[in-house]
Amino acid sequence: MAKSSKKPKAPIITSPKGMHDILPADQPLWEKVRKVGKEVADYYNFLKIETPILEKEELFNRPLGEISEVVEKQMFILKSRGSDGLALRPEGTAPIVRSYIEHGLSHLGQPLKLYYEGPMFRYEQPQAGRFRQFHQLGFEIISGDNDPVYDAQVIIATYRFLQYLKLKDTEVQINSTGCNKCRPNFKKKLVEYYKSKEKLLCADDRHRLKINPMRLLDCKVDKCIELKKDSPNILDSLDSDCKKHFKKVLEFLEEVKLPYSLNQFLVRGFDYYTKTVFEIFHQGFNFAIAAGGRYDYLVEMLGGRQSPGVGSATGLERIVEIIKQKNISILGKVKPKLYLIHIGDLAKAKALAIVEMFREAGMDIHEALGKDSLRAQLKSADKLGSPFALIFGQQEAFEQSIIIRDMKSGAQETVPLIKVVNVLRRKLR
């Protein structure tokens, strides 16, 4: 029996686990989300900054905390040829602070308002609202003092960003985690509370109890959530300065009627946070769509002069998912595109100049110059929902004219090529 001469079919290569393509159909929505983010940033005077996707590993080890879940389990680490440890950035704040110090950005004046948008990477189990590559848009304010008005401004800018994307039913949850002076007292109270309950904790929390007990409040394991219900309230341990700071933040939010609720268990997952921390949730979804807080010691921790800061990050995949699930209309009316149909080689050659003529007139036009069949091109025009098709054949090329076909009624008229732009403008009105 003769052997088949067919080569085995090559296996299909798919995207890496937890990473996804943003396909053409979703691009208008993503572009709109980014555009709104830029408009909010411009209004509140945030300057755009872009940092590398790859940073030195140590940039995240120190400020995020060596026992943080991100550092321990979720960072993508690469070794360069020079044996330097590099990490795909898991978050945006530390790189911005590194850039602030490295380039002396304090010369731009303080407070310095910066915003960023781009991909982040964390090696975690993919699930609803969680990806290994995801996009964030963030607002950061670095200043010479820790004025609570900056906390409020970051929260307001983040909330307005969501509001302008028509995300109603959003709730800001807010807390204060104190400072280096009052936090040790609270940690001591936590350890005393959990001491008799250590055996009931998950393995990660037993580790956290020894190293960083505040992380116990951030655990998502059901039995640990139940245990923390009666744990000490961090607000009771704040010193007078932290209480005053937090009170002012809340007063500023109330001044602009921004809705919030206190959450005494909210601590966030990175060591660099101090005082104000917050998360924003959308009704019906169990993940935060935005989060952030104050970081008074981060600049100093990374080798700069003490410059308190506060920032936020919004998950763009999470926003897009909510918009799609709830059928929220943010794109407005799609501008209709005309469709240019050519018949014959002469018409094809001259069709390129017609496309450019419409570009100069500011009118959008589709074409399929690789297709020769009139029927196939009309079918494409109909599929795209073009209101008018422009038919350009050899006779029209000689006569310097073009046929306008109404795709709804099928009616056709021939007009001089020189007048077609004005005729179509009247028709499209």
Secondary structure as GFF3:
##gff-version 3
##sequence-region A 1 429
A	DSSP	three_ten_helix	24	26	.	.	.	ID=ss1
A	DSSP	alpha_helix	27	43	.	.	.	ID=ss2
A	DSSP	beta_strand	47	48	.	.	.	ID=ss3
A	DSSP	beta_strand	54	56	.	.	.	ID=ss4
A	DSSP	alpha_helix	58	64	.	.	.	ID=ss5
A	DSSP	alpha_helix	69	69	.	.	.	ID=ss6
A	DSSP	pi_helix	70	74	.	.	.	ID=ss7
A	DSSP	beta_strand	77	79	.	.	.	ID=ss8
A	DSSP	beta_strand	85	88	.	.	.	ID=ss9
A	DSSP	alpha_helix	93	102	.	.	.	ID=ss10
A	DSSP	three_ten_helix	105	108	.	.	.	ID=ss11
A	DSSP	beta_strand	112	121	.	.	.	ID=ss12
A	DSSP	beta_strand	133	142	.	.	.	ID=ss13
A	DSSP	alpha_helix	148	164	.	.	.	ID=ss14
A	DSSP	beta_strand	170	176	.	.	.	ID=ss15
A	DSSP	alpha_helix	183	195	.	.	.	ID=ss16
A	DSSP	three_ten_helix	198	200	.	.	.	ID=ss17
A	DSSP	alpha_helix	203	211	.	.	.	ID=ss18
A	DSSP	three_ten_helix	213	218	.	.	.	ID=ss19
A	DSSP	alpha_helix	222	228	.	.	.	ID=ss20
A	DSSP	three_ten_helix	234	237	.	.	.	ID=ss21
A	DSSP	alpha_helix	240	255	.	.	.	ID=ss22
A	DSSP	beta_strand	260	262	.	.	.	ID=ss23
A	DSSP	beta_strand	274	282	.	.	.	ID=ss24
A	DSSP	beta_strand	288	295	.	.	.	ID=ss25
A	DSSP	alpha_helix	298	301	.	.	.	ID=ss26
A	DSSP	beta_strand	309	315	.	.	.	ID=ss27
A	DSSP	alpha_helix	316	325	.	.	.	ID=ss28
A	DSSP	beta_strand	338	342	.	.	.	ID=ss29
A	DSSP	alpha_helix	345	360	.	.	.	ID=ss30
A	DSSP	beta_strand	365	367	.	.	.	ID=ss31
A	DSSP	alpha_helix	374	383	.	.	.	ID=ss32
A	DSSP	beta_strand	388	392	.	.	.	ID=ss33
A	DSSP	alpha_helix	394	399	.	.	.	ID=ss34
A	DSSP	beta_strand	401	406	.	.	.	ID=ss35
A	DSSP	beta_strand	412	416	.	.	.	ID=ss36
A	DSSP	three_ten_helix	417	419	.	.	.	ID=ss37
A	DSSP	alpha_helix	420	428	.	.	.	ID=ss38
###
